[in-house]
Amino acid sequence: MKRVLLALVCACSLALNAAEPIAIPKVKPGEPLPADLFIQLAKAVNPAVVNVYTTYIPKGRAFPGGRGMPNDPLFEMFNQFMAPYGGQAQPQQSLGTGFIIREDGLILTNNHVIDHADVIKVQLTETGKESFDAKLVGHDPRLDIALIKIDAKRKLPFVKLGTSAGVQVGEWVAAFGNPYGYGHTMTKGIVSALGREIDELNSLAPFIQTDASINPGNSGGPLVNTAGEVIGVNTAIDARGQGIGFVIPIDNVKAVLPALEKEGSVKRAFLGVQMVDIDEEGARSINLKQTEGALITQVIPGTPAQKAGIQAYDLVTEFNGTKVKSTHDLSKAVANSAVGQTVKISVIRNSKPRTLNIALMAEKDIKAQKLPITKGPKEGTVAPFSLGFVMSEYSNGLAQEFGLPRLTQVRPVVIAVDPSGPAAQAGIAPGDIVLDVNRNSTSHPKDVVKSLKGGTINILRILKQDRVVLVSVRAS
């Protein structure tokens, strides 16, 4: 499958100074567009569009692409004009868009516009010198939505939030924002497609696709219909071509706004598992007759999944009455469920279907229990059948050398891999922790040796830093 190359973008929108946004009669199906329609849209929406400037001050060394660095196409351009600060890591800046949704200065934007920002500033007009410090009210990284607020000491123009439920392919729309820093820019186009699932963006909402031009700097801006109502938030583009923009449907946004304003975040249900999609070869190797579903690779202790009895190698096929075809389906179904809700989950375990009841909890971090760490042996254990990797006991030295996580159970660690061997070709690397082999749990290198089989494909469940994967290795 071709990967979609995406670039996050920035944008925003406003309405005229009034207790209510200016209403524009919506064009009915079959009616011709008024000659001045987009002129009226610009007058109604542009006053509510704002520029969002953020500054992030790196802690310690500046490391390109590291955690917390702005993930915006304008980052490189800003970086060229920034001077060093006394030998310290220099501040990084980014530009985005937001739009006022209430006259008291409540502004909607993308989470990636303000993520990790130390300073958030809002400018109401492109030419005006007036800017305001904004405070973060709430944010939802999974939906990529954030609420910020300014105090302008006056009533501000704002836009009306419409609905995305009735949006149709071919419908005229307009996008507003600050592409490449050109403030209060408007572009027009149509709705190109609905229900786009973009794996790279990992969003809970299926996107609206539009050919209205969206560019870096448009993130957080509104996509409006012919009545000037916001039907979505501009979020990303396909960087390979023009006229392929992705927009978060406004109905999904409106559903979380009360929680963001009141609590600052959205509490979502979670299972407490890691999972992978599986192909036909992988399915055959673990005696599965189907590939549709989400294959569980790890169950975190103390989570709803563990309490409900979900196990590694369970293939989840249905969640709360909804068919699960992939890990994306399961993630979205769980996240859209209510915290505290008890649901039925269907799995295939050892070729037999099972139904489990699971009480969903709010998402939270589960800290692994620390084990005493020993020095471990100096020499490693070579995997049989010329697989091309060497293992050792988990030790303090290995933990420091490979940056290994603390574990709840002692496990064997891969310390060397033959670059030309089957293990390397399968993706096994030094620092990998072997959890089980052919569904047999492994605590020591000798357990791995005992469970490996010659002349066939071996399935290894491996912990790579913070994620669990399944690896297929054919032994000679």
FIZAMAR-707645 format. One record per residue (C-alpha): residue in one letter; x, y, z. Coordinates in pm, whole numbers, plus 50000, padded with zeros to 5 digits. Layout:
<pts>
aXYZ...
</pts>
This chain:
<pts>
m500005000050000k501345034249911r501995055850214v500375090050211l502965117550257l501325143450478a502155178350594l500345194650883v498935228850804c497505259050994a494435281850964c491755301651155s488495321151116l486355349251272a483035367251221l481975403251252n481665421651586a478225411451705a476465389751959e475595366551671p477675358151363i476465372651036a474095348450865i474315342350492p471385324850324k472515289850233v472365281649865k469735254849808p470425224749586g469825233449222e470015271049275p472715291449099l475465306249316p475055343649381a477735363349197d478955378749523l478705347149738f482395343749816i482705381349867q480035378650137l481735348050287a485035366950311k483335396250483a481555373650729v484325349250816n487665367350780p487085390751079a487015360151304v490235345151170v493305349251389n497025342951357v498425319751624y502135323651701t503855299651937t507325297952090y508935266752227i512115269352433p514015236152409k515195221752736g518845211452713r520325203752374a518515211852055f518005179751860p516345181651516g513215160751511g513375153451883r510445152052126g508775185352164m510185201451851p507575219751641n506205197151373d505285224051123p506405229650765l507305265650852f509775254751121e512785255050891m511945289650756f511615304451106n514795287351219q516825306150957f516045339551120m516625329551483a519865338951658p521645317851921y520895326052281g524065325152489g525035290652371q521705276152489a519265257952265q517515285752075p513745291152093q511755275751811q508725293251666s505795282451456l502775298551296g499225286051269t495635297151258g492645297151486f489105309851471i487005326951736i483915306951830r482605329652109e482605367252159d484615364352485g487715353452292l487415315552294i489425302651998l489485268751828t492655255951661n494655224051603n496485207751889h499655204651679v499665242551640i500135248652013d501615215352125h504625219652360a504425257652327d505825278652612v504245310452476i501045313452269k500195346952111v497215356751899q497015384751645l493555395151531t494475412651207e497315408850960t498385445250962g497475454451319k500165456151588e497785444651860s498505409451989f497315390352293d498765363752518a496575332752496k496095306652764l495495270152688v491975260452797g492075224152686h493415201252417d492705167352265p495755152652092r493825122851952l491385145251765d494085171951711i491915199551858a492785226852109l490915255352278i492775287252366k491445319852506i492395356552493d491095386452688a490655415152441k488585436052687r485825437852425k483385416252239l484965398951943p483515386951613f483005349551588v481855322951347k478935299051371l479665262051410g477495243451165t477165205951116s479165181350909a476385155450908g474785167250585v477955175750393q477955161650041v480665154649786g480645182649530e479415209049775w481025243549751v483255252750045a485805279350140a488925275950354f490405304150564g493805308050724n497355321250711p499205300150451y502965306050468g502245335950693y500015353850440g497305363850683h493565361250633t493695342350307m490585326650157t490465298549903k487475281249749g486735246549618i484465216949672v484175187549905s486195161049721a485455130749940l484105120450279g485195095450541r488925095450461e490895073450703i494525085150720d496665060650918e499615084550948l497485110251131n496035084551372s492905105551417l489655093351566a487585111651307p487345102450938f488405133350744i486595154950494q488735158750182t488645191549990d490375207149690a490125242049841s493795251749864i495265244550209n498935251450276p501415252250565g500135278650805n496465269150753s496315244451044g493435251751276g491475272751027p487845267650933l486315251550631v482925268050579n479875260950366t478015286250150a476165299150458g479435307650633e478965279550884v482055260250994i481835224050882g485395214050967v488875223351090n491685223850832t494385200050950a496625183650688i497535180550324d498905153350100a502335168050028r502665148649700g500195170149509q497875199849505g494235201349600i494285172849852g493485187050193f492075169750500v489625184950746i488315173451085p484475172151072i482995198451301d480475174351459n483375154451605v484855186851736k481625199351892a481245166452078v484405173052282l484235210952328p482305209952661a484845186052814l487785206252684e486445238452833k485405223153164e488065196653226g490885207052992s490995172752832v488815144452707k488555112452907r488495083252669a488085046652736f490995023252679l491704986052677g495324984652784v496754964052498q499244965852218m498164950951888v499134945851525d497504938551192i498434904451055d498984891850700e498244857550553e501704843350625g501544855150985a498054841051027r499124806950901s502104806251134i499864809651441n497044787851305l494584815751230k492154811150942q491584848350887t493524880850877e490674904850954g490824916751311a493294931351560l495894906951693i496804913552056t500564913052117q500684925952476v498284930152767i499254956353026p498754945053389g496004962453584t494094973953277p490554965253161a491944940452908q493884921353172k490934920953411a488624908053138g490984879453051i492264891152714q495504873552623a498364878052381y497574861952041d493844868052083l492414880651754v489734906751826t486974904051565e484124923851719f483784951651975n480424961252125g478544947851824t480834964651567k482974943151338v486714948551380k488744944851059s491984961351175t493794977051470h492515010951352d488934998851382l489494986651736s491335018051848k488575040351716a485775019051862v487355018852207a488155056052208n484585064552107s483155043752393a482055057652728v484295054553032g482755029853277q480765012153005t480774974053000v480954959852649k481224925952483i484354918252287s484654888252053v488024871452005i489454840551840r491724821552076n493364788751978s491094787151670k487954789851884p485634820151918r485114835352264t483094864252400l484414884652692n482844912352896i485114942052956a484544972053185l486195001953018m488265025853226a489665060553157e492965060852975k495935063653205d499575054353230i500465021353390k503965020553536a505824988153511q506894972053835k510654974353883l512694942853920p516064938954084i518704940353810t521684916953820k525024919653643g524274890053418p526674866553241k529554879553030e528934856052737g525794852352531t523724823052407v523674817152032a520304809951873p520184776051696f519434767851331s521794795451204l519194822151282g521944847151343f521374862951683v522864860752030m521024865052362s521894872652721e520134876453055y518574910453128s521154929953329n521984964653454g524754967953199l522474958352909a519754981653032q522195010753023e523775000452694f520534996552501g518275019952700l515994991152796p512774996652990r512294981853335l510304949453321t507734931553533q509434898353456v513014888553369r513414882352995p516234873752750v517784902552557v519214901552205i522804914552229a524144907851879v522694900951531d524374888251215p523524915150952s523194888750681g521254863150886p517544854550894a517014873051223a518274906051084q516184901850770a513134896650991g513824928851181i515384915451501a517974939751643p520264943051945g518294954952246d515154935552152i513574917052445v512124882852365l508754877752536d507874844152387v508724820452102n506034800951919r503664811452200n505944797052469s506884822352736t510624829352770s512414840853085h515964830552995p517964825052673k517704787452721d513904790552696v514304806652353v516644779052238k514224752552359s511194767952185l512774774751846k512074749251572g514154740051267g512884738450910t509884760650970i508754796051050n509164806751411i507024834451562l508804856151818r506924881752025i509424909452087l509464941252294k511174969452104q511554997652356d507895007052416r506064985652161v505474948652114v505744933051767l505484898451614v508444886951408s508454857251170v511844840051124r512394809350907a514914784851052s517094762450837
</pts>
